[in-house]
Amino acid sequence: MKQAVPLTEARAFIEAHFDEPVTLAQLAELSALSVSRFATAFRQQFGSSPYRYLCGLRIERAQALLLAGVPGSVVAAEVGFFDQSHFARHFKRFCGMTPSMYLKRARARCLLQASSGLLRGAGNGIESADPRTLASLISD
């Protein structure tokens, strides 16, 4: 039976330094593996390449910053992307939409939840309002 290669230090390093340039050589050294063996073992253990894992962490942090009102150009630098274009390209690849579209949808979802909560609590007979109707009212 094959033993799993301990990659917890490398993953912890990625999580602690996601906003800095991280190389495969650094990660492989932490795991005492060759670069190619490290990349293979990481993919097997965590289901994605080290670079994809790093980008995923950056995007998760970027989403939180965007929702907190931080401008996209600042977010790009804060999470470790070279520039706003690099950030937007990766964001779209991971989320299926641009950062501005993500913000627009998040705000609409928030408004929809607030509106439907108000309608349910109002006792005005509109408790069963169709969420799509509410969404169309919000977007107008």
C-alpha positions in Angstrom: 0.0 0.0 0.0 1.3 3.4 -1.0 1.7 6.1 1.7 0.3 9.5 1.0 3.0 12.1 0.6 2.7 14.7 3.3 1.9 18.0 1.6 0.3 19.8 4.5 3.3 22.2 4.9 3.2 23.1 1.2 -0.5 23.7 1.3 -0.2 25.8 4.5 2.6 27.8 2.8 0.3 28.5 -0.2 -2.5 29.6 2.1 -0.2 31.9 4.1 1.5 33.4 1.1 -1.2 33.4 -1.6 -0.7 37.1 -2.2 3.0 36.7 -3.1 4.7 34.9 -5.9 4.9 31.2 -5.0 7.0 28.8 -7.1 6.8 25.1 -7.5 10.5 24.8 -6.5 9.6 26.5 -3.1 6.7 24.1 -2.5 8.6 21.0 -3.6 11.5 21.9 -1.3 9.0 22.2 1.6 7.8 18.7 0.8 11.3 17.2 0.2 10.2 16.2 -3.3 11.3 16.9 -6.9 9.3 19.5 -8.7 7.6 17.0 -11.0 6.8 14.5 -8.1 5.5 17.3 -6.0 3.1 18.6 -8.7 1.8 15.0 -9.3 1.4 14.3 -5.6 -0.4 17.6 -5.0 -2.8 17.0 -7.8 -3.5 13.5 -6.5 -4.0 14.6 -2.9 -6.0 17.8 -3.4 -7.6 17.4 -6.8 -6.0 20.3 -8.6 -2.6 21.6 -9.6 -0.7 23.8 -7.1 -1.2 26.8 -9.4 -4.9 26.2 -9.7 -5.2 25.8 -6.0 -3.3 29.1 -5.5 -5.5 30.9 -8.0 -8.6 29.6 -6.3 -7.5 31.0 -2.9 -6.8 34.3 -4.6 -10.2 34.4 -6.2 -11.9 33.5 -2.9 -10.1 36.3 -1.1 -10.9 38.7 -4.0 -14.6 37.9 -3.8 -14.6 38.9 -0.1 -12.7 42.1 -0.8 -15.0 43.0 -3.7 -18.1 42.5 -1.5 -16.5 44.7 1.1 -16.3 47.5 -1.4 -12.6 47.4 -2.3 -12.1 48.6 -6.0 -11.0 45.9 -8.5 -7.6 47.5 -9.2 -6.8 47.4 -5.5 -8.1 43.9 -5.1 -5.9 42.6 -7.9 -2.8 43.8 -6.1 -4.0 42.7 -2.7 -4.5 39.1 -3.7 -1.3 38.7 -5.8 -2.3 39.2 -9.4 0.0 41.2 -11.7 -2.6 43.7 -12.7 -6.4 44.2 -13.0 -6.5 42.5 -16.4 -4.7 39.4 -15.1 -7.1 39.4 -12.2 -10.2 39.8 -14.3 -9.1 37.0 -16.7 -8.6 34.5 -13.8 -11.8 35.7 -12.0 -13.8 35.0 -15.1 -12.2 31.6 -15.6 -13.0 30.6 -12.0 -16.4 32.2 -11.5 -17.8 32.3 -15.1 -18.3 36.1 -14.9 -16.3 39.3 -14.6 -15.7 40.9 -11.2 -18.2 43.7 -12.0 -20.9 41.2 -13.0 -20.2 39.2 -9.8 -20.7 42.4 -7.7 -23.9 43.3 -9.6 -25.4 39.8 -9.1 -24.3 39.7 -5.4 -26.0 43.1 -4.8 -29.2 42.0 -6.7 -29.3 38.8 -4.6 -28.9 40.8 -1.4 -31.7 43.2 -2.4 -33.9 40.2 -3.5 -33.4 38.5 -0.1 -34.1 41.8 1.7 -37.2 42.5 -0.4 -38.6 39.0 -0.1 -38.0 39.1 3.7 -39.9 42.3 4.0 -42.8 41.0 1.9 -43.0 37.8 4.0 -43.0 39.8 7.2 -45.5 42.5 6.1 -48.6 40.2 6.1 -49.8 42.0 3.0 -50.9 38.9 1.1 -47.8 38.9 -1.2 -46.0 36.2 0.7 -45.9 33.9 -2.3 -44.5 36.5 -4.7 -42.4 34.9 -7.4 -38.7 35.7 -6.8 -38.2 36.3 -10.6 -40.8 39.0 -10.4 -39.0 40.6 -7.5 -35.7 40.3 -9.3 -37.1 42.1 -12.4 -38.4 44.9 -10.2 -35.0 45.3 -8.6 -33.1 45.4 -11.9 -35.4 48.1 -13.3 
